[in-house]
Amino acid sequence: MKDDPIQFTEAHVQDILARMQQRRILVVGDLMLDRFVCGKVSRISPEAPVPVVHVTHESAFPGGAANVARNLSDFGIPVSLAGIVGSDAPGQELMEALSEAGIGTEGIVQAPEIRTTVKTRVIARQQQVVRVDREHIEALSAAHEATILGHCDRLAASADGVIIEDYGKGLINQHMVDTLSRIAAGREIPLTADPTASNPIDWSGLSALKPNRHEAIAAAGLDDRPGGSAIDEAGLALLDRWDLEMLLVTLGEEGMCLFQSGQPPYHTPTRARDVYDVSGAGDTAIAFFTTALAAGCSGPEAAEIANHAAGIVVGKLGTATITPDELARSLSG
């Protein structure tokens, strides 16, 4: 495994960031609303051994695939989003937040029969106390699927890369993946995906896949063994099974490992200095990895950029985003 990290000069970093901001990305995936209820804890409840949180403020942000898009938009990268939300109050709140963030919503279907997924996190003392999920998972109807894929075909015509963000909420299925693969191949643009272990998809034909450690080992049918050898075995097996150009495995506090056909694995150790909240770190990783590839970066360069970006967001509370200056300082440091 190669552990020598790539060194970025300040001029090289500025050139890469400028190219990334000139690329347009299409994100396709499960959309949700992330709520945060923040407060202080001063006592334990007399009713149960749980903290009593005195709420000081609440906020809401685009979540799931919408958080991938928000990461890009806040960085200055043009982005369009495709998926489905309900016509309910959370769905409308999400649509308004996306518009305010400058994210293209032309690919989003609003349906009255759909209930928008909402994840509510209670935060106290810079820690997540509990998460409450409101969701109703069901397969996408044929009519809605056809509409969304039609939007994707149109939006991909002006895109430089496509990201599939699968949270297992019913949007991503084999037909959608195969169709998006054909669309991306026809446009000769990279297609990447952030998978979920609960959705058995054949990812053949993609440019790159970004599972986490658990997802990679489970997909390869292996047991997680001490010493890290299972990751190498899983990475090479999945690279071969799906004929991928690249497989980027996120390893939490151990960083990331990139697998490419015919090359030794490239390991980049974690760049996080402080970890306050890991919410959305995977979204950040796939967003910046894909955009770096679309901007002409090599696989190891893109992996380093994704790792540095993820290392920044875990040092912030909530599903946070980063700025070009933050990423430039991290890469140049």
C-alpha positions as CSV (number, residue, x, y, z in Angstrom):
1,M,0.0,0.0,0.0
2,K,1.4,3.4,-1.0
3,D,1.4,5.8,2.0
4,D,3.5,8.7,0.6
5,P,1.0,11.6,0.3
6,I,0.9,13.9,-2.6
7,Q,2.4,17.3,-2.0
8,F,0.5,20.3,-3.3
9,T,2.1,23.6,-4.0
10,E,0.1,26.8,-3.5
11,A,0.0,27.5,-7.2
12,H,-1.1,23.9,-8.0
13,V,-3.9,24.2,-5.4
14,Q,-5.2,27.5,-6.8
15,D,-5.2,26.0,-10.3
16,I,-7.1,23.0,-9.2
17,L,-9.7,25.0,-7.3
18,A,-10.2,27.3,-10.2
19,R,-10.8,24.4,-12.5
20,M,-13.2,22.8,-10.0
21,Q,-15.3,25.9,-9.8
22,Q,-15.7,25.9,-13.6
23,R,-17.3,22.4,-13.6
24,R,-21.0,21.8,-13.4
25,I,-22.1,18.7,-11.5
26,L,-25.4,16.8,-11.5
27,V,-26.4,15.1,-8.3
28,V,-29.0,12.3,-8.3
29,G,-30.3,10.7,-5.1
30,D,-32.4,10.6,-2.0
31,L,-33.4,14.0,-0.8
32,M,-34.1,14.8,2.8
33,L,-34.3,17.7,5.3
34,D,-31.8,17.8,8.2
35,R,-33.1,19.5,11.3
36,F,-30.9,20.5,14.3
37,V,-32.2,21.2,17.7
38,C,-29.4,22.7,19.8
39,G,-29.4,23.5,23.5
40,K,-27.7,23.2,26.9
41,V,-27.8,20.4,29.4
42,S,-27.7,21.2,33.1
43,R,-29.5,18.2,34.7
44,I,-30.7,14.6,34.2
45,S,-34.4,14.0,33.8
46,P,-36.2,12.7,36.9
47,E,-38.4,10.6,34.6
48,A,-35.6,8.6,33.0
49,P,-31.7,8.5,33.0
50,V,-31.5,10.9,30.1
51,P,-30.3,14.6,29.8
52,V,-32.8,17.4,29.8
53,V,-31.9,19.7,26.8
54,H,-32.9,23.3,27.2
55,V,-33.3,24.4,23.5
56,T,-31.5,27.6,22.5
57,H,-32.0,27.5,18.8
58,E,-33.1,25.3,15.8
59,S,-32.0,25.2,12.2
60,A,-32.6,23.1,9.1
61,F,-30.5,22.3,6.0
62,P,-30.7,20.2,2.9
63,G,-29.8,16.6,3.7
64,G,-28.9,13.4,1.9
65,A,-28.1,14.0,-1.8
66,A,-29.2,17.6,-1.2
67,N,-26.3,18.0,1.2
68,V,-23.9,16.8,-1.5
69,A,-25.3,19.5,-3.8
70,R,-25.0,22.1,-1.0
71,N,-21.4,21.2,-0.4
72,L,-20.7,22.0,-4.1
73,S,-22.8,25.1,-4.3
74,D,-21.4,26.7,-1.2
75,F,-17.9,26.2,-2.6
76,G,-18.9,28.0,-5.8
77,I,-19.4,25.0,-8.0
78,P,-22.5,25.1,-10.2
79,V,-24.8,22.1,-9.4
80,S,-28.2,20.7,-10.3
81,L,-30.2,18.2,-8.3
82,A,-32.5,15.4,-9.4
83,G,-34.8,13.4,-7.1
84,I,-38.2,13.4,-5.4
85,V,-39.7,15.1,-2.4
86,G,-43.2,15.4,-1.0
87,S,-45.6,18.3,-1.5
88,D,-45.7,18.5,2.3
89,A,-44.3,21.3,4.6
90,P,-40.8,19.7,4.9
91,G,-40.7,19.2,1.2
92,Q,-41.5,22.9,0.6
93,E,-39.0,24.0,3.2
94,L,-36.3,21.9,1.5
95,M,-37.1,23.3,-1.9
96,E,-36.9,26.8,-0.6
97,A,-33.6,26.1,1.1
98,L,-32.2,24.7,-2.2
99,S,-33.2,27.7,-4.1
100,E,-31.7,30.0,-1.5
101,A,-28.4,28.0,-1.8
102,G,-28.4,28.6,-5.6
103,I,-28.9,24.9,-6.4
104,G,-30.7,24.0,-9.6
105,T,-34.0,22.3,-8.7
106,E,-35.3,21.6,-12.3
107,G,-34.7,17.9,-11.8
108,I,-36.7,17.5,-8.6
109,V,-40.3,16.1,-8.7
110,Q,-42.7,17.2,-6.0
111,A,-45.4,14.6,-5.4
112,P,-48.4,14.8,-3.0
113,E,-48.2,11.1,-2.2
114,I,-44.6,11.3,-1.0
115,R,-43.6,12.1,2.6
116,T,-40.4,14.0,2.7
117,T,-37.7,12.3,4.9
118,V,-36.7,14.4,7.9
119,K,-33.8,13.7,10.2
120,T,-33.8,15.6,13.5
121,R,-30.6,15.7,15.6
122,V,-30.6,17.0,19.1
123,I,-27.2,18.6,19.9
124,A,-25.9,19.6,23.3
125,R,-22.4,20.3,24.5
126,Q,-21.2,19.9,20.9
127,Q,-22.4,16.3,20.9
128,Q,-25.4,14.6,19.3
129,V,-27.7,13.4,22.1
130,V,-30.3,11.6,19.9
131,R,-31.5,11.5,16.3
132,V,-35.2,11.2,15.3
133,D,-36.0,10.0,11.8
134,R,-39.3,10.6,10.1
135,E,-39.4,8.6,6.9
136,H,-41.6,6.3,4.7
137,I,-39.5,4.1,2.4
138,E,-41.1,2.8,-0.8
139,A,-40.0,2.0,-4.3
140,L,-40.2,4.8,-6.8
141,S,-43.1,4.5,-9.2
142,A,-42.5,3.9,-12.9
143,A,-44.0,7.3,-13.8
144,H,-41.9,9.3,-11.4
145,E,-38.8,7.3,-12.4
146,A,-39.3,8.1,-16.1
147,T,-39.8,11.8,-15.3
148,I,-36.7,12.0,-13.1
149,L,-34.5,10.2,-15.7
150,G,-35.9,12.5,-18.4
151,H,-34.7,15.4,-16.3
152,C,-31.3,13.7,-15.8
153,D,-30.8,13.2,-19.5
154,R,-31.5,16.9,-20.2
155,L,-29.4,18.2,-17.3
156,A,-26.4,15.9,-18.0
157,A,-26.1,17.6,-21.4
158,S,-24.5,20.5,-19.7
159,A,-22.8,18.6,-16.8
160,D,-19.2,17.7,-16.4
161,G,-19.8,14.9,-13.9
162,V,-22.7,13.0,-12.3
163,I,-23.0,11.8,-8.7
164,I,-25.4,9.1,-7.5
165,E,-26.1,9.5,-3.8
166,D,-27.9,6.4,-2.4
167,Y,-29.3,6.5,1.1
168,G,-31.6,3.5,0.5
169,K,-34.8,5.6,0.6
170,G,-36.3,4.1,-2.5
171,L,-35.1,6.4,-5.3
172,I,-32.0,4.5,-6.6
173,N,-32.6,1.1,-8.3
174,Q,-30.8,-0.9,-10.9
175,H,-32.7,0.5,-13.9
176,M,-31.9,4.1,-12.8
177,V,-28.2,3.3,-12.3
178,D,-27.9,1.5,-15.7
179,T,-29.7,4.5,-17.4
180,L,-27.4,7.0,-15.8
181,S,-24.4,5.0,-16.7
182,R,-25.4,5.1,-20.4
183,I,-26.1,8.8,-20.2
184,A,-22.7,9.6,-18.6
185,A,-20.9,7.3,-21.1
186,G,-22.6,9.0,-24.0
187,R,-21.5,12.4,-22.7
188,E,-18.0,11.0,-21.8
189,I,-18.2,12.4,-18.2
190,P,-17.4,10.7,-14.9
191,L,-20.2,9.0,-13.1
192,T,-19.6,8.2,-9.4
193,A,-21.7,6.8,-6.6
194,D,-21.9,6.8,-2.8
195,P,-23.7,3.4,-2.1
196,T,-25.6,2.0,0.9
197,A,-25.1,-1.5,2.1
198,S,-28.9,-2.1,2.2
199,N,-29.4,-1.7,-1.6
200,P,-27.9,-4.5,-3.7
201,I,-26.9,-2.7,-6.9
202,D,-24.6,-3.8,-9.7
203,W,-22.4,-0.8,-10.1
204,S,-20.7,-2.0,-13.3
205,G,-19.7,0.8,-15.7
206,L,-19.2,3.6,-13.2
207,S,-16.1,5.7,-13.1
208,A,-15.8,5.4,-9.3
209,L,-17.5,4.1,-6.2
210,K,-17.1,5.5,-2.7
211,P,-18.2,3.0,0.0
212,N,-17.2,3.3,3.6
213,R,-15.3,0.5,5.3
214,H,-18.4,-1.4,6.4
215,E,-20.1,-1.2,3.0
216,A,-17.0,-2.3,1.1
217,I,-16.3,-5.4,3.3
218,A,-20.0,-6.3,3.4
219,A,-20.3,-6.0,-0.4
220,A,-17.3,-8.2,-0.9
221,G,-18.8,-10.8,1.5
222,L,-15.8,-10.7,3.9
223,D,-15.4,-10.5,7.7
224,D,-13.7,-7.4,9.0
225,R,-10.4,-8.7,10.4
226,P,-7.8,-6.9,12.5
227,G,-4.8,-5.4,10.7
228,G,-6.6,-3.9,7.7
229,S,-6.1,-6.8,5.3
230,A,-9.8,-7.2,4.7
231,I,-9.9,-3.7,3.2
232,D,-7.3,-4.5,0.6
233,E,-9.0,-7.7,-0.3
234,A,-12.4,-6.1,-0.5
235,G,-11.2,-3.2,-2.5
236,L,-9.5,-5.3,-5.1
237,A,-12.4,-7.7,-5.3
238,L,-15.0,-4.9,-5.9
239,L,-12.8,-3.1,-8.4
240,D,-12.7,-6.3,-10.4
241,R,-16.3,-7.3,-9.9
242,W,-17.8,-4.1,-11.2
243,D,-15.0,-3.2,-13.6
244,L,-14.5,0.2,-11.9
245,E,-11.8,2.7,-12.8
246,M,-11.5,3.6,-9.1
247,L,-12.8,2.6,-5.7
248,L,-12.4,5.1,-2.8
249,V,-13.0,3.5,0.6
250,T,-13.5,5.9,3.5
251,L,-12.0,4.6,6.7
252,G,-13.1,7.1,9.4
253,E,-10.2,8.0,11.7
254,E,-7.9,6.0,9.4
255,G,-8.5,8.3,6.4
256,M,-9.2,6.9,3.0
257,C,-7.9,4.2,0.6
258,L,-8.0,4.5,-3.2
259,F,-7.9,1.4,-5.4
260,Q,-7.1,1.6,-9.1
261,S,-6.7,-1.3,-11.5
262,G,-3.1,-2.3,-12.0
263,Q,-1.8,0.1,-9.3
264,P,-1.0,-0.3,-5.6
265,P,-3.7,1.0,-3.2
266,Y,-3.1,4.6,-2.2
267,H,-3.7,5.4,1.4
268,T,-4.3,8.9,2.6
269,P,-4.4,9.3,6.4
270,T,-7.1,11.4,8.1
271,R,-6.7,15.2,7.8
272,A,-9.1,16.0,10.6
273,R,-7.6,18.0,13.5
274,D,-10.7,18.0,15.7
275,V,-13.8,15.9,15.3
276,Y,-17.1,17.5,16.5
277,D,-19.6,15.9,14.2
278,V,-19.2,13.3,11.4
279,S,-22.7,14.1,10.0
280,G,-22.4,14.5,6.2
281,A,-18.7,13.8,5.9
282,G,-19.3,11.1,3.3
283,D,-21.4,13.6,1.3
284,T,-18.5,16.0,1.3
285,A,-16.0,13.3,0.3
286,I,-18.0,12.1,-2.8
287,A,-18.8,15.8,-3.8
288,F,-15.1,16.8,-3.9
289,F,-13.7,13.6,-5.2
290,T,-16.1,13.7,-8.2
291,T,-15.5,17.3,-9.0
292,A,-11.8,16.9,-8.7
293,L,-12.0,14.1,-11.2
294,A,-14.2,16.2,-13.5
295,A,-11.5,18.9,-13.3
296,G,-8.9,16.6,-14.6
297,C,-7.2,15.5,-11.3
298,S,-5.6,12.1,-11.0
299,G,-7.2,9.6,-8.7
300,P,-4.7,10.1,-5.9
301,E,-5.1,13.9,-6.2
302,A,-8.9,13.6,-6.1
303,A,-8.6,11.3,-3.0
304,E,-6.4,13.8,-1.2
305,I,-8.8,16.7,-2.0
306,A,-11.8,14.6,-0.8
307,N,-9.9,13.6,2.4
308,H,-8.9,17.2,3.2
309,A,-12.4,18.5,2.6
310,A,-14.0,15.8,4.8
311,G,-11.4,16.5,7.5
312,I,-12.5,20.1,7.6
313,V,-16.3,19.4,7.9
314,V,-15.9,17.0,10.8
315,G,-14.4,19.8,12.7
316,K,-17.8,21.7,12.5
317,L,-21.2,21.0,14.0
318,G,-24.0,19.8,11.8
319,T,-24.0,19.0,8.1
320,A,-21.4,21.7,7.4
321,T,-19.8,22.9,4.2
322,I,-16.4,24.3,3.4
323,T,-15.0,27.4,1.6
324,P,-12.2,27.5,-1.0
325,D,-9.9,29.3,1.4
326,E,-10.3,26.6,4.0
327,L,-9.5,23.8,1.5
328,A,-6.6,25.8,0.0
329,R,-5.1,26.2,3.4
330,S,-5.5,22.6,4.3
331,L,-4.0,21.3,1.0
332,S,-1.1,23.8,1.1
333,G,-0.3,23.2,4.7
